[in-house]
Amino acid sequence: MRNFDGPRVPRGIALRIKMQPMHAEMTSWQENRTGNSNRPAMRRILLFGLIAFFLSAPCAFPVDELVPPFGFRWTDSMARVDSVLHGAKAKIASREKKENREIWTVEGLVHPGLKRTVFTFKQRALVAIELQYEYPEWSIERYNQRMGEIRKYFDEKYGTGKLVSRSRDNDTDVIQTLVGYQWMVGATMLELFYFSAQHDKLVYRTITVDYKAL
């Protein structure tokens, strides 16, 4: 079994707009009304209340494409990414070439549970960022809870994700579990995976979030 030094996920906090109560406005109107002469005012208040309700209701706005994390942009040059990583005091642990792509494994980017980040370049331009997270002390229940939280956040932001993997391999000494979801946003793709490998009492678990420009 490969000895991993694994990963975990950035926690997205969905912005929710809460409708403010209109009790004070309605009370003020009731105290100042004088017979039928204030009916137009009442209609205006009711109209404004309806407008406030619809404006304050949570709604999903269409997104043209995913934005890479850490302030990067698609097609950023390798030189710019290198410069930003250097400024953040992150370490490029390895550089690897695969076919027409170059892959950097980076350590030291600060985010709770983040163990490594993998940057992929094509023709020296950024095309993918994979965030890898791991919490050694967490139980499988806590990992499942975290996966649910992240999936819910992405569902609310990008629409319901597609289940692309759900497997469990018990045929060898190493029990492996893989669960993955995918979101397509314009010419970009987001993938969320949970992976675990267990051999006797040795357990490795990780959650990865992968941003890709297609």
C-alpha positions as CSV (number, residue, x, y, z in Angstrom):
1,M,0.0,0.0,0.0
2,R,1.4,3.4,-0.9
3,N,2.3,5.5,2.1
4,F,0.3,8.7,1.5
5,D,0.8,12.1,3.2
6,G,-2.7,13.1,2.5
7,P,-5.4,15.9,2.2
8,R,-8.7,17.7,3.2
9,V,-11.2,20.4,2.0
10,P,-11.6,24.2,2.1
11,R,-14.8,24.9,4.0
12,G,-17.2,27.0,1.8
13,I,-19.6,29.2,3.7
14,A,-22.8,29.9,1.7
15,L,-23.9,33.5,2.0
16,R,-27.6,33.6,3.0
17,I,-29.6,36.8,2.9
18,K,-32.1,36.9,5.8
19,M,-35.3,38.8,5.4
20,Q,-35.7,41.5,8.1
21,P,-39.0,41.6,10.0
22,M,-41.4,44.4,9.0
23,H,-43.2,44.4,12.3
24,A,-41.9,47.8,13.3
25,E,-42.9,49.4,10.1
26,M,-46.4,47.9,10.2
27,T,-46.8,49.1,13.9
28,S,-45.8,52.6,13.0
29,W,-48.3,52.6,10.1
30,Q,-51.1,51.4,12.4
31,E,-50.4,54.1,15.0
32,N,-50.5,56.9,12.4
33,R,-53.3,55.8,10.2
34,T,-56.4,58.0,10.1
35,G,-59.4,56.2,8.6
36,N,-59.7,55.5,4.9
37,S,-57.4,58.4,3.9
38,N,-54.3,56.2,4.5
39,R,-55.3,53.2,2.3
40,P,-52.9,54.3,-0.5
41,A,-50.1,54.3,2.2
42,M,-51.2,50.8,3.2
43,R,-51.0,49.6,-0.3
44,R,-47.5,51.1,-0.7
45,I,-46.3,49.4,2.5
46,L,-47.7,46.0,1.4
47,L,-46.0,46.5,-2.0
48,F,-42.7,47.3,-0.4
49,G,-43.1,44.3,1.8
50,L,-43.5,42.0,-1.1
51,I,-40.5,43.5,-2.9
52,A,-38.4,43.1,0.3
53,F,-39.5,39.5,0.5
54,F,-38.5,38.5,-3.0
55,L,-35.2,40.5,-2.8
56,S,-34.3,38.8,0.5
57,A,-35.2,35.3,-0.5
58,P,-32.1,33.1,-1.2
59,C,-31.5,32.6,-4.9
60,A,-29.0,30.9,-7.1
61,F,-27.3,33.1,-9.6
62,P,-26.0,31.5,-12.8
63,V,-22.2,31.2,-12.9
64,D,-20.3,31.2,-16.2
65,E,-17.2,29.4,-15.0
66,L,-15.4,28.2,-11.9
67,V,-12.8,30.5,-10.4
68,P,-9.6,28.8,-9.2
69,P,-8.8,29.0,-5.5
70,F,-6.2,31.2,-3.8
71,G,-6.8,34.1,-6.2
72,F,-5.3,32.4,-9.3
73,R,-6.8,32.7,-12.8
74,W,-7.1,30.2,-15.6
75,T,-4.2,30.4,-18.0
76,D,-2.0,32.0,-15.4
77,S,1.6,31.4,-16.5
78,M,3.9,29.1,-14.6
79,A,6.1,32.1,-13.8
80,R,3.2,34.0,-12.1
81,V,2.1,30.9,-10.1
82,D,5.7,30.4,-9.0
83,S,5.9,34.0,-7.9
84,V,2.7,33.8,-5.9
85,L,3.7,30.6,-4.3
86,H,7.1,32.1,-3.4
87,G,5.3,35.1,-1.9
88,A,3.1,32.8,0.2
89,K,6.2,30.9,1.4
90,A,4.8,27.7,-0.1
91,K,7.2,25.0,-1.2
92,I,7.1,23.2,-4.6
93,A,7.9,19.7,-3.4
94,S,8.0,18.2,-6.9
95,R,7.8,19.0,-10.6
96,E,6.7,16.2,-12.9
97,K,6.1,16.1,-16.7
98,K,3.4,13.9,-18.1
99,E,2.8,14.0,-21.8
100,N,2.1,17.6,-22.6
101,R,1.4,18.7,-19.0
102,E,3.6,19.7,-16.1
103,I,2.5,19.0,-12.6
104,W,3.6,20.7,-9.4
105,T,3.0,19.3,-6.0
106,V,3.0,22.2,-3.5
107,E,3.1,22.1,0.3
108,G,2.7,25.0,2.7
109,L,-0.4,26.8,1.4
110,V,-2.3,27.7,4.6
111,H,-5.9,26.3,5.0
112,P,-7.3,24.1,7.8
113,G,-6.4,20.5,7.0
114,L,-4.8,21.2,3.6
115,K,-1.8,18.9,3.2
116,R,-0.9,19.5,-0.4
117,T,-2.0,21.3,-3.6
118,V,-1.4,20.0,-7.1
119,F,-1.1,22.5,-9.9
120,T,-1.4,21.3,-13.5
121,F,-0.1,23.3,-16.5
122,K,-0.7,22.8,-20.2
123,Q,1.5,24.7,-22.6
124,R,2.9,26.5,-19.5
125,A,-0.6,27.8,-18.6
126,L,-2.6,26.8,-15.5
127,V,-5.5,24.4,-16.3
128,A,-6.2,22.6,-12.9
129,I,-5.8,22.9,-9.2
130,E,-6.4,20.0,-6.9
131,L,-6.8,20.6,-3.1
132,Q,-6.0,17.6,-1.0
133,Y,-7.1,17.5,2.7
134,E,-6.6,15.1,5.6
135,Y,-7.5,15.0,9.2
136,P,-5.7,12.1,10.9
137,E,-7.8,12.3,14.1
138,W,-11.2,12.2,12.3
139,S,-13.5,9.2,12.3
140,I,-15.2,7.9,9.2
141,E,-18.4,9.5,10.5
142,R,-16.8,12.9,10.7
143,Y,-15.4,12.5,7.1
144,N,-18.9,11.6,5.9
145,Q,-20.3,14.6,7.6
146,R,-17.7,16.9,6.0
147,M,-18.3,15.4,2.6
148,G,-22.0,16.1,3.0
149,E,-21.3,19.7,4.0
150,I,-19.1,20.4,1.0
151,R,-21.4,18.7,-1.4
152,K,-24.3,20.7,-0.1
153,Y,-22.4,23.9,-0.5
154,F,-21.4,23.1,-4.1
155,D,-25.0,21.9,-4.9
156,E,-26.4,25.3,-3.7
157,K,-23.8,27.2,-5.7
158,Y,-23.6,25.3,-8.9
159,G,-26.6,23.0,-9.1
160,T,-27.0,19.4,-8.1
161,G,-23.7,17.5,-8.7
162,K,-23.5,14.3,-10.6
163,L,-22.4,11.1,-8.9
164,V,-19.5,9.8,-10.9
165,S,-18.0,7.2,-8.6
166,R,-19.2,5.0,-5.7
167,S,-17.1,1.8,-5.2
168,R,-15.7,-0.4,-2.5
169,D,-12.9,-2.9,-3.2
170,N,-12.7,-5.8,-0.7
171,D,-10.8,-8.2,-3.0
172,T,-7.3,-7.5,-1.6
173,D,-5.8,-7.0,1.8
174,V,-6.3,-3.3,1.4
175,I,-10.0,-2.2,1.5
176,Q,-10.5,0.8,-0.7
177,T,-13.5,3.1,-0.9
178,L,-14.1,5.9,-3.4
179,V,-17.0,8.3,-3.7
180,G,-17.0,11.2,-6.2
181,Y,-19.3,14.0,-7.5
182,Q,-18.9,16.3,-10.4
183,W,-20.2,19.8,-11.4
184,M,-19.9,21.2,-14.9
185,V,-19.9,25.0,-15.0
186,G,-19.4,26.4,-18.5
187,A,-16.0,25.3,-19.8
188,T,-14.8,24.3,-16.3
189,M,-15.4,21.4,-14.1
190,L,-15.3,20.7,-10.3
191,E,-14.9,17.3,-8.7
192,L,-15.2,16.2,-5.1
193,F,-13.8,12.9,-4.0
194,Y,-13.6,10.9,-0.8
195,F,-11.0,8.1,-0.7
196,S,-10.0,5.7,2.0
197,A,-7.7,2.8,2.2
198,Q,-7.5,0.4,5.1
199,H,-5.1,-2.5,5.9
200,D,-5.7,-4.0,9.3
201,K,-5.5,-1.0,11.7
202,L,-3.7,1.2,9.3
203,V,-6.2,3.7,7.7
204,Y,-5.7,6.5,5.3
205,R,-8.5,8.9,4.4
206,T,-8.6,11.9,2.2
207,I,-11.0,14.4,0.6
208,T,-10.0,16.2,-2.6
209,V,-11.5,19.1,-4.5
210,D,-10.3,19.4,-8.1
211,Y,-10.9,22.6,-10.2
212,K,-10.3,22.1,-13.9
213,A,-10.5,24.2,-17.1
214,L,-11.6,22.1,-20.0
